[in-house]
Amino acid sequence: MKNYLEYKGYVGTVEFSAEDKIFFGKIQGINDLVTFEGASVDELEKSFQESILDYLETCAALNKAPEKVFKGSFNVRVSQELHQKTALLAYKKGLNLNDVVKKALNYIVKHEEVLG
């Protein structure tokens, strides 16, 4: 099951409010908060696509980059046991821990189905 939308390389969350009987979401990976909503799946998809096109148009008018800048570093918290096993694996393969994590992340991105 896929509970997100994709359009022009952008991803949007999908949620449902039973109280309001409406689907809603927000665009991920951008510098601003852009939301969309619809009473049906078709309306939600149309609103999502229109929100992206409007956002891109606004960014172009403001000469602003729409995508969020990712600096390329982040903290990962794992168990002590996993940390130790990964560090030892890196050592055995002649790599450092950062190289092992990069290889694992590259694999996951190319094979996202392993995440379920």
TISELUM-864673 format. One record per atom (N, C-alpha, C, O, CB): residue number from 1; atom name; x, y, z. Coordinates in pm, whole numbers. Glycine has a CB too. Layout:
<pts>
+-----+-------+--------+--------+--------+
: num : atome :   east :  north :     up :
+-----+-------+--------+--------+--------+
: NUM :    CA :      X :      Y :      Z :
...
+-----+-------+--------+--------+--------+
</pts>
This chain:
<pts>
+-----+-------+--------+--------+--------+
: num : atome :   east :  north :     up :
+-----+-------+--------+--------+--------+
:   1 :     N :     84 :   -117 :      0 :
:   1 :    CA :      0 :      0 :      0 :
:   1 :     C :     89 :    125 :      0 :
:   1 :     O :    190 :    131 :     71 :
:   1 :    CB :    -96 :     -1 :    122 :
:   2 :     N :     51 :    220 :    -79 :
:   2 :    CA :    127 :    343 :    -93 :
:   2 :     C :     40 :    458 :    -40 :
:   2 :     O :    -67 :    485 :    -95 :
:   2 :    CB :    170 :    368 :   -241 :
:   3 :     N :     86 :    526 :     65 :
:   3 :    CA :      7 :    636 :    118 :
:   3 :     C :     79 :    770 :    100 :
:   3 :     O :     93 :    849 :    193 :
:   3 :    CB :    -24 :    613 :    266 :
:   4 :     N :    123 :    791 :    -23 :
:   4 :    CA :    184 :    917 :    -61 :
:   4 :     C :    157 :    939 :   -209 :
:   4 :     O :    122 :    845 :   -281 :
:   4 :    CB :    338 :    918 :    -30 :
:   5 :     N :    174 :   1061 :   -253 :
:   5 :    CA :    156 :   1095 :   -394 :
:   5 :     C :    289 :   1143 :   -450 :
:   5 :     O :    372 :   1198 :   -378 :
:   5 :    CB :     47 :   1204 :   -411 :
:   6 :     N :    310 :   1121 :   -580 :
:   6 :    CA :    431 :   1168 :   -648 :
:   6 :     C :    391 :   1242 :   -775 :
:   6 :     O :    302 :   1199 :   -849 :
:   6 :    CB :    528 :   1050 :   -681 :
:   7 :     N :    459 :   1354 :   -799 :
:   7 :    CA :    435 :   1431 :   -920 :
:   7 :     C :    555 :   1520 :   -945 :
:   7 :     O :    599 :   1593 :   -856 :
:   7 :    CB :    303 :   1516 :   -908 :
:   8 :     N :    609 :   1514 :  -1066 :
:   8 :    CA :    725 :   1596 :  -1106 :
:   8 :     C :    842 :   1584 :  -1008 :
:   8 :     O :    914 :   1681 :   -985 :
:   8 :    CB :    683 :   1742 :  -1118 :
:   9 :     N :    861 :   1464 :   -951 :
:   9 :    CA :    972 :   1441 :   -859 :
:   9 :     C :    945 :   1483 :   -716 :
:   9 :     O :   1034 :   1474 :   -631 :
:   9 :    CB :   1092 :   1512 :   -909 :
:  10 :     N :    825 :   1530 :   -688 :
:  10 :    CA :    789 :   1573 :   -552 :
:  10 :     C :    701 :   1467 :   -488 :
:  10 :     O :    628 :   1395 :   -556 :
:  10 :    CB :    717 :   1711 :   -553 :
:  11 :     N :    707 :   1459 :   -356 :
:  11 :    CA :    631 :   1361 :   -279 :
:  11 :     C :    540 :   1437 :   -184 :
:  11 :     O :    581 :   1534 :   -120 :
:  11 :    CB :    725 :   1263 :   -202 :
:  12 :     N :    417 :   1391 :   -175 :
:  12 :    CA :    322 :   1451 :    -82 :
:  12 :     C :    266 :   1347 :     12 :
:  12 :     O :    237 :   1235 :    -30 :
:  12 :    CB :    209 :   1520 :   -157 :
:  13 :     N :    250 :   1384 :    138 :
:  13 :    CA :    190 :   1294 :    235 :
:  13 :     C :     40 :   1282 :    206 :
:  13 :     O :    -18 :   1368 :    140 :
:  13 :    CB :    214 :   1345 :    381 :
:  14 :     N :    -20 :   1176 :    253 :
:  14 :    CA :   -165 :   1159 :    240 :
:  14 :     C :   -220 :   1118 :    376 :
:  14 :     O :   -177 :   1018 :    434 :
:  14 :    CB :   -200 :   1053 :    131 :
:  15 :     N :   -315 :   1196 :    424 :
:  15 :    CA :   -382 :   1164 :    551 :
:  15 :     C :   -531 :   1183 :    530 :
:  15 :     O :   -575 :   1241 :    431 :
:  15 :    CB :   -330 :   1254 :    668 :
:  16 :     N :   -611 :   1133 :    627 :
:  16 :    CA :   -756 :   1145 :    618 :
:  16 :     C :   -809 :   1194 :    751 :
:  16 :     O :   -771 :   1144 :    857 :
:  16 :    CB :   -821 :   1010 :    579 :
:  17 :     N :   -898 :   1291 :    746 :
:  17 :    CA :   -966 :   1339 :    865 :
:  17 :     C :  -1108 :   1285 :    863 :
:  17 :     O :  -1191 :   1330 :    784 :
:  17 :    CB :   -965 :   1495 :    873 :
:  18 :     N :  -1136 :   1188 :    950 :
:  18 :    CA :  -1271 :   1132 :    958 :
:  18 :     C :  -1370 :   1238 :   1006 :
:  18 :     O :  -1485 :   1240 :    964 :
:  18 :    CB :  -1273 :   1009 :   1051 :
:  19 :     N :  -1324 :   1324 :   1095 :
:  19 :    CA :  -1410 :   1430 :   1149 :
:  19 :     C :  -1456 :   1526 :   1039 :
:  19 :     O :  -1574 :   1563 :   1032 :
:  19 :    CB :  -1335 :   1508 :   1259 :
:  20 :     N :  -1361 :   1566 :    952 :
:  20 :    CA :  -1394 :   1660 :    844 :
:  20 :     C :  -1431 :   1590 :    713 :
:  20 :     O :  -1474 :   1654 :    618 :
:  20 :    CB :  -1277 :   1753 :    821 :
:  21 :     N :  -1413 :   1457 :    710 :
:  21 :    CA :  -1438 :   1377 :    589 :
:  21 :     C :  -1363 :   1432 :    469 :
:  21 :     O :  -1421 :   1458 :    363 :
:  21 :    CB :  -1589 :   1371 :    559 :
:  22 :     N :  -1232 :   1451 :    488 :
:  22 :    CA :  -1148 :   1507 :    382 :
:  22 :     C :  -1009 :   1446 :    386 :
:  22 :     O :   -955 :   1417 :    493 :
:  22 :    CB :  -1140 :   1661 :    395 :
:  23 :     N :   -952 :   1427 :    268 :
:  23 :    CA :   -813 :   1388 :    256 :
:  23 :     C :   -728 :   1515 :    254 :
:  23 :     O :   -771 :   1618 :    203 :
:  23 :    CB :   -789 :   1301 :    127 :
:  24 :     N :   -607 :   1507 :    311 :
:  24 :    CA :   -519 :   1623 :    310 :
:  24 :     C :   -375 :   1577 :    314 :
:  24 :     O :   -346 :   1461 :    344 :
:  24 :    CB :   -549 :   1716 :    429 :
:  25 :     N :   -285 :   1667 :    284 :
:  25 :    CA :   -143 :   1633 :    289 :
:  25 :     C :    -58 :   1756 :    272 :
:  25 :     O :   -108 :   1867 :    258 :
:  25 :    CB :   -109 :   1530 :    183 :
:  26 :     N :     74 :   1733 :    272 :
:  26 :    CA :    169 :   1842 :    248 :
:  26 :     C :    283 :   1790 :    163 :
:  26 :     O :    314 :   1671 :    163 :
:  26 :    CB :    222 :   1901 :    381 :
:  27 :     N :    344 :   1882 :     90 :
:  27 :    CA :    455 :   1847 :      3 :
:  27 :     C :    581 :   1835 :     89 :
:  27 :     O :    609 :   1921 :    172 :
:  27 :    CB :    475 :   1953 :   -111 :
:  28 :     N :    656 :   1727 :     69 :
:  28 :    CA :    778 :   1701 :    145 :
:  28 :     C :    901 :   1745 :     66 :
:  28 :     O :    899 :   1750 :    -57 :
:  28 :    CB :    788 :   1551 :    181 :
:  29 :     N :   1009 :   1777 :    138 :
:  29 :    CA :   1138 :   1805 :     74 :
:  29 :     C :   1149 :   1943 :     12 :
:  29 :     O :   1234 :   1965 :    -75 :
:  29 :    CB :   1164 :   1704 :    -29 :
:  30 :     N :   1064 :   2036 :     56 :
:  30 :    CA :   1071 :   2173 :      5 :
:  30 :     C :   1095 :   2269 :    120 :
:  30 :     O :   1085 :   2230 :    237 :
:  30 :    CB :    941 :   2210 :    -72 :
:  31 :     N :   1126 :   2393 :     87 :
:  31 :    CA :   1160 :   2492 :    190 :
:  31 :     C :   1040 :   2558 :    256 :
:  31 :     O :   1057 :   2635 :    351 :
:  31 :    CB :   1245 :   2597 :    129 :
:  32 :     N :    921 :   2531 :    210 :
:  32 :    CA :    802 :   2597 :    261 :
:  32 :     C :    695 :   2495 :    298 :
:  32 :     O :    707 :   2377 :    266 :
:  32 :    CB :    746 :   2697 :    158 :
:  33 :     N :    593 :   2542 :    366 :
:  33 :    CA :    479 :   2457 :    400 :
:  33 :     C :    374 :   2476 :    293 :
:  33 :     O :    313 :   2582 :    282 :
:  33 :    CB :    423 :   2490 :    542 :
:  34 :     N :    353 :   2371 :    213 :
:  34 :    CA :    251 :   2374 :    108 :
:  34 :     C :    160 :   2254 :    131 :
:  34 :     O :    204 :   2140 :    130 :
:  34 :    CB :    315 :   2371 :    -36 :
:  35 :     N :     32 :   2283 :    152 :
:  35 :    CA :    -65 :   2177 :    179 :
:  35 :     C :   -163 :   2166 :     63 :
:  35 :     O :   -170 :   2252 :    -24 :
:  35 :    CB :   -140 :   2205 :    310 :
:  36 :     N :   -239 :   2056 :     65 :
:  36 :    CA :   -341 :   2032 :    -37 :
:  36 :     C :   -448 :   1945 :     26 :
:  36 :     O :   -423 :   1877 :    126 :
:  36 :    CB :   -281 :   1965 :   -166 :
:  37 :     N :   -567 :   1946 :    -32 :
:  37 :    CA :   -675 :   1865 :     22 :
:  37 :     C :   -777 :   1833 :    -85 :
:  37 :     O :   -780 :   1895 :   -191 :
:  37 :    CB :   -743 :   1936 :    139 :
:  38 :     N :   -862 :   1734 :    -55 :
:  38 :    CA :   -969 :   1697 :   -146 :
:  38 :     C :  -1066 :   1604 :    -77 :
:  38 :     O :  -1030 :   1530 :     15 :
:  38 :    CB :   -912 :   1631 :   -271 :
:  39 :     N :  -1191 :   1607 :   -123 :
:  39 :    CA :  -1294 :   1522 :    -64 :
:  39 :     C :  -1292 :   1381 :   -124 :
:  39 :     O :  -1356 :   1290 :    -71 :
:  39 :    CB :  -1432 :   1584 :    -86 :
:  40 :     N :  -1218 :   1362 :   -233 :
:  40 :    CA :  -1203 :   1230 :   -294 :
:  40 :     C :  -1056 :   1212 :   -333 :
:  40 :     O :   -978 :   1307 :   -328 :
:  40 :    CB :  -1297 :   1215 :   -419 :
:  41 :     N :  -1022 :   1093 :   -371 :
:  41 :    CA :   -884 :   1067 :   -413 :
:  41 :     C :   -853 :   1148 :   -538 :
:  41 :     O :   -744 :   1206 :   -549 :
:  41 :    CB :   -862 :    915 :   -440 :
:  42 :     N :   -946 :   1153 :   -632 :
:  42 :    CA :   -923 :   1232 :   -754 :
:  42 :     C :   -902 :   1380 :   -721 :
:  42 :     O :   -813 :   1444 :   -776 :
:  42 :    CB :  -1042 :   1215 :   -851 :
:  43 :     N :   -985 :   1434 :   -631 :
:  43 :    CA :   -970 :   1574 :   -591 :
:  43 :     C :   -836 :   1597 :   -521 :
:  43 :     O :   -770 :   1698 :   -543 :
:  43 :    CB :  -1086 :   1616 :   -498 :
:  44 :     N :   -797 :   1501 :   -438 :
:  44 :    CA :   -670 :   1512 :   -366 :
:  44 :     C :   -554 :   1514 :   -464 :
:  44 :     O :   -464 :   1597 :   -451 :
:  44 :    CB :   -654 :   1396 :   -267 :
:  45 :     N :   -554 :   1423 :   -561 :
:  45 :    CA :   -447 :   1419 :   -661 :
:  45 :     C :   -442 :   1548 :   -743 :
:  45 :     O :   -334 :   1601 :   -769 :
:  45 :    CB :   -465 :   1299 :   -755 :
:  46 :     N :   -557 :   1597 :   -782 :
:  46 :    CA :   -562 :   1721 :   -860 :
:  46 :     C :   -510 :   1838 :   -776 :
:  46 :     O :   -433 :   1920 :   -827 :
:  46 :    CB :   -706 :   1749 :   -907 :
:  47 :     N :   -550 :   1846 :   -651 :
:  47 :    CA :   -505 :   1953 :   -562 :
:  47 :     C :   -354 :   1945 :   -539 :
:  47 :     O :   -286 :   2047 :   -536 :
:  47 :    CB :   -578 :   1946 :   -428 :
:  48 :     N :   -303 :   1823 :   -523 :
:  48 :    CA :   -160 :   1801 :   -505 :
:  48 :     C :    -82 :   1852 :   -627 :
:  48 :     O :     14 :   1928 :   -612 :
:  48 :    CB :   -130 :   1650 :   -481 :
:  49 :     N :   -124 :   1812 :   -744 :
:  49 :    CA :    -56 :   1854 :   -866 :
:  49 :     C :    -64 :   2005 :   -886 :
:  49 :     O :     35 :   2069 :   -922 :
:  49 :    CB :   -116 :   1782 :   -988 :
:  50 :     N :   -181 :   2063 :   -861 :
:  50 :    CA :   -196 :   2209 :   -874 :
:  50 :     C :   -109 :   2281 :   -772 :
:  50 :     O :    -51 :   2386 :   -803 :
:  50 :    CB :   -344 :   2249 :   -855 :
:  51 :     N :    -98 :   2227 :   -651 :
:  51 :    CA :    -14 :   2289 :   -547 :
:  51 :     C :    132 :   2290 :   -589 :
:  51 :     O :    203 :   2388 :   -567 :
:  51 :    CB :    -30 :   2214 :   -414 :
:  52 :     N :    177 :   2181 :   -648 :
:  52 :    CA :    317 :   2174 :   -694 :
:  52 :     C :    341 :   2274 :   -806 :
:  52 :     O :    439 :   2348 :   -804 :
:  52 :    CB :    351 :   2031 :   -742 :
:  53 :     N :    253 :   2276 :   -904 :
:  53 :    CA :    270 :   2370 :  -1015 :
:  53 :     C :    268 :   2514 :   -967 :
:  53 :     O :    348 :   2596 :  -1012 :
:  53 :    CB :    160 :   2349 :  -1120 :
:  54 :     N :    177 :   2546 :   -875 :
:  54 :    CA :    170 :   2681 :   -819 :
:  54 :     C :    296 :   2714 :   -741 :
:  54 :     O :    350 :   2824 :   -753 :
:  54 :    CB :     47 :   2696 :   -729 :
:  55 :     N :    343 :   2619 :   -661 :
:  55 :    CA :    465 :   2640 :   -582 :
:  55 :     C :    585 :   2664 :   -673 :
:  55 :     O :    664 :   2755 :   -649 :
:  55 :    CB :    491 :   2520 :   -490 :
:  56 :     N :    599 :   2582 :   -777 :
:  56 :    CA :    712 :   2599 :   -869 :
:  56 :     C :    705 :   2734 :   -941 :
:  56 :     O :    807 :   2799 :   -963 :
:  56 :    CB :    714 :   2484 :   -971 :
:  57 :     N :    585 :   2774 :   -978 :
:  57 :    CA :    566 :   2904 :  -1044 :
:  57 :     C :    603 :   3018 :   -949 :
:  57 :     O :    669 :   3114 :   -989 :
:  57 :    CB :    420 :   2919 :  -1092 :
:  58 :     N :    561 :   3007 :   -825 :
:  58 :    CA :    592 :   3110 :   -724 :
:  58 :     C :    743 :   3117 :   -700 :
:  58 :     O :    800 :   3226 :   -693 :
:  58 :    CB :    519 :   3081 :   -592 :
:  59 :     N :    807 :   3001 :   -688 :
:  59 :    CA :    952 :   2999 :   -667 :
:  59 :     C :   1025 :   3062 :   -785 :
:  59 :     O :   1121 :   3137 :   -766 :
:  59 :    CB :   1001 :   2854 :   -645 :
:  60 :     N :    979 :   3032 :   -905 :
:  60 :    CA :   1043 :   3090 :  -1025 :
:  60 :     C :   1027 :   3242 :  -1024 :
:  60 :     O :   1121 :   3315 :  -1058 :
:  60 :    CB :    982 :   3030 :  -1154 :
:  61 :     N :    909 :   3290 :   -987 :
:  61 :    CA :    885 :   3435 :   -984 :
:  61 :     C :    971 :   3504 :   -879 :
:  61 :     O :   1012 :   3619 :   -897 :
:  61 :    CB :    738 :   3463 :   -956 :
:  62 :     N :    999 :   3432 :   -770 :
:  62 :    CA :   1081 :   3489 :   -662 :
:  62 :     C :   1229 :   3457 :   -680 :
:  62 :     O :   1312 :   3497 :   -598 :
:  62 :    CB :   1033 :   3435 :   -526 :
:  63 :     N :   1263 :   3385 :   -788 :
:  63 :    CA :   1400 :   3341 :   -812 :
:  63 :     C :   1455 :   3264 :   -691 :
:  63 :     O :   1565 :   3289 :   -643 :
:  63 :    CB :   1491 :   3463 :   -844 :
:  64 :     N :   1373 :   3170 :   -645 :
:  64 :    CA :   1403 :   3093 :   -524 :
:  64 :     C :   1407 :   2944 :   -558 :
:  64 :     O :   1322 :   2895 :   -632 :
:  64 :    CB :   1298 :   3122 :   -412 :
:  65 :     N :   1504 :   2874 :   -505 :
:  65 :    CA :   1512 :   2729 :   -525 :
:  65 :     C :   1400 :   2661 :   -446 :
:  65 :     O :   1387 :   2685 :   -326 :
:  65 :    CB :   1653 :   2673 :   -482 :
:  66 :     N :   1319 :   2577 :   -510 :
:  66 :    CA :   1208 :   2515 :   -438 :
:  66 :     C :   1248 :   2400 :   -346 :
:  66 :     O :   1184 :   2379 :   -243 :
:  66 :    CB :   1109 :   2465 :   -536 :
:  67 :     N :   1352 :   2327 :   -381 :
:  67 :    CA :   1389 :   2210 :   -302 :
:  67 :     C :   1463 :   2249 :   -176 :
:  67 :     O :   1543 :   2343 :   -174 :
:  67 :    CB :   1474 :   2114 :   -385 :
:  68 :     N :   1436 :   2177 :    -72 :
:  68 :    CA :   1507 :   2192 :     54 :
:  68 :     C :   1652 :   2148 :     33 :
:  68 :     O :   1678 :   2050 :    -37 :
:  68 :    CB :   1439 :   2109 :    168 :
:  69 :     N :   1744 :   2220 :     92 :
:  69 :    CA :   1885 :   2184 :     81 :
:  69 :     C :   1918 :   2086 :    193 :
:  69 :     O :   1897 :   2115 :    311 :
:  69 :    CB :   1978 :   2310 :     88 :
:  70 :     N :   1970 :   1971 :    154 :
:  70 :    CA :   2013 :   1872 :    252 :
:  70 :     C :   2164 :   1879 :    259 :
:  70 :     O :   2232 :   1869 :    157 :
:  70 :    CB :   1964 :   1727 :    214 :
:  71 :     N :   2217 :   1895 :    379 :
:  71 :    CA :   2361 :   1919 :    394 :
:  71 :     C :   2446 :   1793 :    379 :
:  71 :     O :   2568 :   1802 :    366 :
:  71 :    CB :   2388 :   1981 :    526 :
:  72 :     N :   2383 :   1676 :    382 :
:  72 :    CA :   2459 :   1554 :    359 :
:  72 :     C :   2511 :   1488 :    486 :
:  72 :     O :   2589 :   1393 :    479 :
:  72 :    CB :   2573 :   1582 :    269 :
:  73 :     N :   2470 :   1537 :    600 :
:  73 :    CA :   2509 :   1472 :    725 :
:  73 :     C :   2389 :   1469 :    819 :
:  73 :     O :   2309 :   1562 :    823 :
:  73 :    CB :   2630 :   1545 :    792 :
:  74 :     N :   2379 :   1360 :    893 :
:  74 :    CA :   2271 :   1345 :    990 :
:  74 :     C :   2313 :   1243 :   1094 :
:  74 :     O :   2401 :   1161 :   1069 :
:  74 :    CB :   2138 :   1304 :    922 :
:  75 :     N :   2250 :   1247 :   1209 :
:  75 :    CA :   2280 :   1152 :   1315 :
:  75 :     C :   2194 :   1028 :   1299 :
:  75 :     O :   2075 :   1038 :   1268 :
:  75 :    CB :   2259 :   1215 :   1454 :
:  76 :     N :   2253 :    913 :   1322 :
:  76 :    CA :   2180 :    787 :   1318 :
:  76 :     C :   2197 :    721 :   1454 :
:  76 :     O :   2309 :    701 :   1501 :
:  76 :    CB :   2230 :    694 :   1201 :
:  77 :     N :   2086 :    686 :   1515 :
:  77 :    CA :   2092 :    621 :   1645 :
:  77 :     C :   2058 :    473 :   1628 :
:  77 :     O :   1951 :    438 :   1579 :
:  77 :    CB :   1996 :    688 :   1747 :
:  78 :     N :   2150 :    387 :   1670 :
:  78 :    CA :   2132 :    243 :   1661 :
:  78 :     C :   2172 :    183 :   1795 :
:  78 :     O :   2227 :    251 :   1882 :
:  78 :    CB :   2217 :    181 :   1544 :
:  79 :     N :   2143 :     55 :   1811 :
:  79 :    CA :   2183 :    -12 :   1934 :
:  79 :     C :   2335 :    -24 :   1939 :
:  79 :     O :   2403 :    -17 :   1837 :
:  79 :    CB :   2117 :   -152 :   1945 :
:  80 :     N :   2387 :    -43 :   2058 :
:  80 :    CA :   2532 :    -62 :   2074 :
:  80 :     C :   2579 :   -184 :   1996 :
:  80 :     O :   2686 :   -183 :   1935 :
:  80 :    CB :   2570 :    -77 :   2223 :
:  81 :     N :   2497 :   -289 :   1997 :
:  81 :    CA :   2533 :   -413 :   1928 :
:  81 :     C :   2542 :   -390 :   1776 :
:  81 :     O :   2638 :   -434 :   1713 :
:  81 :    CB :   2431 :   -523 :   1959 :
:  82 :     N :   2444 :   -321 :   1718 :
:  82 :    CA :   2448 :   -294 :   1575 :
:  82 :     C :   2565 :   -203 :   1540 :
:  82 :     O :   2629 :   -221 :   1437 :
:  82 :    CB :   2316 :   -231 :   1529 :
:  83 :     N :   2592 :   -106 :   1624 :
:  83 :    CA :   2705 :    -16 :   1603 :
:  83 :     C :   2835 :    -96 :   1599 :
:  83 :     O :   2918 :    -78 :   1510 :
:  83 :    CB :   2711 :     92 :   1715 :
:  84 :     N :   2851 :   -185 :   1696 :
:  84 :    CA :   2972 :   -267 :   1703 :
:  84 :     C :   2986 :   -359 :   1582 :
:  84 :     O :   3093 :   -368 :   1522 :
:  84 :    CB :   2972 :   -350 :   1831 :
:  85 :     N :   2878 :   -427 :   1545 :
:  85 :    CA :   2882 :   -519 :   1432 :
:  85 :     C :   2913 :   -445 :   1302 :
:  85 :     O :   2987 :   -494 :   1217 :
:  85 :    CB :   2750 :   -596 :   1420 :
:  86 :     N :   2854 :   -327 :   1286 :
:  86 :    CA :   2876 :   -248 :   1166 :
:  86 :     C :   3020 :   -197 :   1160 :
:  86 :     O :   3082 :   -197 :   1053 :
:  86 :    CB :   2778 :   -131 :   1159 :
:  87 :     N :   3072 :   -153 :   1273 :
:  87 :    CA :   3209 :   -104 :   1278 :
:  87 :     C :   3308 :   -217 :   1248 :
:  87 :     O :   3406 :   -196 :   1177 :
:  87 :    CB :   3240 :    -43 :   1415 :
:  88 :     N :   3282 :   -336 :   1301 :
:  88 :    CA :   3370 :   -450 :   1274 :
:  88 :     C :   3361 :   -493 :   1127 :
:  88 :     O :   3462 :   -528 :   1067 :
:  88 :    CB :   3334 :   -567 :   1365 :
:  89 :     N :   3241 :   -491 :   1071 :
:  89 :    CA :   3224 :   -522 :    930 :
:  89 :     C :   3302 :   -423 :    843 :
:  89 :     O :   3370 :   -462 :    748 :
:  89 :    CB :   3075 :   -522 :    891 :
:  90 :     N :   3291 :   -297 :    878 :
:  90 :    CA :   3365 :   -193 :    804 :
:  90 :     C :   3514 :   -221 :    810 :
:  90 :     O :   3583 :   -213 :    708 :
:  90 :    CB :   3335 :    -53 :    860 :
:  91 :     N :   3563 :   -254 :    927 :
:  91 :    CA :   3706 :   -283 :    944 :
:  91 :     C :   3747 :   -402 :    856 :
:  91 :     O :   3850 :   -397 :    788 :
:  91 :    CB :   3737 :   -313 :   1092 :
:  92 :     N :   3665 :   -511 :    859 :
:  92 :    CA :   3698 :   -630 :    781 :
:  92 :     C :   3701 :   -601 :    631 :
:  92 :     O :   3778 :   -663 :    558 :
:  92 :    CB :   3597 :   -740 :    810 :
:  93 :     N :   3620 :   -508 :    587 :
:  93 :    CA :   3612 :   -475 :    444 :
:  93 :     C :   3705 :   -361 :    404 :
:  93 :     O :   3707 :   -320 :    288 :
:  93 :    CB :   3469 :   -439 :    408 :
:  94 :     N :   3782 :   -310 :    500 :
:  94 :    CA :   3875 :   -202 :    470 :
:  94 :     C :   3806 :    -68 :    447 :
:  94 :     O :   3857 :     16 :    373 :
:  94 :    CB :   3957 :   -238 :    350 :
:  95 :     N :   3691 :    -50 :    508 :
:  95 :    CA :   3614 :     73 :    495 :
:  95 :     C :   3601 :    142 :    629 :
:  95 :     O :   3638 :     86 :    732 :
:  95 :    CB :   3475 :     43 :    437 :
:  96 :     N :   3550 :    263 :    628 :
:  96 :    CA :   3516 :    324 :    755 :
:  96 :     C :   3364 :    315 :    772 :
:  96 :     O :   3293 :    279 :    679 :
:  96 :    CB :   3565 :    474 :    762 :
:  97 :     N :   3317 :    346 :    890 :
:  97 :    CA :   3175 :    333 :    922 :
:  97 :     C :   3089 :    418 :    828 :
:  97 :     O :   2982 :    374 :    787 :
:  97 :    CB :   3150 :    374 :   1067 :
:  98 :     N :   3134 :    536 :    796 :
:  98 :    CA :   3061 :    625 :    706 :
:  98 :     C :   3042 :    560 :    569 :
:  98 :     O :   2934 :    570 :    510 :
:  98 :    CB :   3134 :    760 :    692 :
:  99 :     N :   3146 :    493 :    517 :
:  99 :    CA :   3136 :    426 :    387 :
:  99 :     C :   3030 :    315 :    390 :
:  99 :     O :   2955 :    298 :    294 :
:  99 :    CB :   3271 :    367 :    347 :
: 100 :     N :   3026 :    240 :    499 :
: 100 :    CA :   2928 :    132 :    511 :
: 100 :     C :   2786 :    188 :    512 :
: 100 :     O :   2697 :    135 :    446 :
: 100 :    CB :   2954 :     48 :    638 :
: 101 :     N :   2766 :    295 :    586 :
: 101 :    CA :   2633 :    357 :    593 :
: 101 :     C :   2593 :    411 :    455 :
: 101 :     O :   2479 :    394 :    413 :
: 101 :    CB :   2631 :    471 :    698 :
: 102 :     N :   2686 :    475 :    384 :
: 102 :    CA :   2656 :    526 :    250 :
: 102 :     C :   2617 :    412 :    156 :
: 102 :     O :   2522 :    424 :     79 :
: 102 :    CB :   2776 :    602 :    193 :
: 103 :     N :   2692 :    300 :    162 :
: 103 :    CA :   2660 :    186 :     77 :
: 103 :     C :   2522 :    129 :    110 :
: 103 :     O :   2445 :     94 :     21 :
: 103 :    CB :   2767 :     76 :     91 :
: 104 :     N :   2491 :    121 :    240 :
: 104 :    CA :   2360 :     70 :    282 :
: 104 :     C :   2248 :    163 :    234 :
: 104 :     O :   2145 :    115 :    186 :
: 104 :    CB :   2355 :     54 :    435 :
: 105 :     N :   2266 :    292 :    248 :
: 105 :    CA :   2165 :    388 :    205 :
: 105 :     C :   2147 :    384 :     53 :
: 105 :     O :   2034 :    391 :      4 :
: 105 :    CB :   2202 :    529 :    250 :
: 106 :     N :   2256 :    374 :    -22 :
: 106 :    CA :   2246 :    363 :   -167 :
: 106 :     C :   2169 :    238 :   -207 :
: 106 :     O :   2089 :    241 :   -300 :
: 106 :    CB :   2386 :    362 :   -231 :
: 107 :     N :   2194 :    129 :   -138 :
: 107 :    CA :   2123 :      5 :   -167 :
: 107 :     C :   1973 :     22 :   -142 :
: 107 :     O :   1891 :    -16 :   -225 :
: 107 :    CB :   2179 :   -111 :    -81 :
: 108 :     N :   1938 :     80 :    -28 :
: 108 :    CA :   1797 :     98 :      8 :
: 108 :     C :   1727 :    189 :    -93 :
: 108 :     O :   1613 :    161 :   -133 :
: 108 :    CB :   1784 :    158 :    149 :
: 109 :     N :   1792 :    296 :   -136 :
: 109 :    CA :   1731 :    386 :   -233 :
: 109 :     C :   1705 :    314 :   -365 :
: 109 :     O :   1602 :    335 :   -428 :
: 109 :    CB :   1822 :    509 :   -257 :
: 110 :     N :   1798 :    227 :   -406 :
: 110 :    CA :   1782 :    154 :   -532 :
: 110 :     C :   1684 :     37 :   -519 :
: 110 :     O :   1628 :     -8 :   -619 :
: 110 :    CB :   1916 :    102 :   -580 :
: 111 :     N :   1663 :    -12 :   -397 :
: 111 :    CA :   1577 :   -127 :   -373 :
: 111 :     C :   1476 :    -94 :   -263 :
: 111 :     O :   1466 :   -165 :   -163 :
: 111 :    CB :   1660 :   -252 :   -334 :
: 112 :     N :   1402 :     14 :   -281 :
: 112 :    CA :   1312 :     62 :   -175 :
: 112 :     C :   1207 :    -40 :   -134 :
: 112 :     O :   1149 :    -30 :    -26 :
: 112 :    CB :   1245 :    188 :   -219 :
: 113 :     N :   1180 :   -139 :   -221 :
: 113 :    CA :   1079 :   -241 :   -188 :
: 113 :     C :   1118 :   -323 :    -66 :
: 113 :     O :   1031 :   -383 :     -2 :
: 113 :    CB :   1058 :   -333 :   -308 :
: 114 :     N :   1247 :   -328 :    -30 :
: 114 :    CA :   1288 :   -404 :     88 :
: 114 :     C :   1238 :   -340 :    217 :
: 114 :     O :   1237 :   -403 :    323 :
: 114 :    CB :   1439 :   -417 :     93 :
: 115 :     N :   1197 :   -214 :    208 :
: 115 :    CA :   1144 :   -146 :    326 :
: 115 :     C :    995 :   -175 :    348 :
: 115 :     O :    938 :   -133 :    448 :
: 115 :    CB :   1166 :      3 :    314 :
: 116 :     N :    934 :   -245 :    255 :
: 116 :    CA :    794 :   -283 :    270 :
: 116 :     C :    698 :   -191 :    203 :
: 116 :     O :    577 :   -213 :    209 :
: 116 :    CB :    759 :   -291 :    412 :
+-----+-------+--------+--------+--------+
</pts>
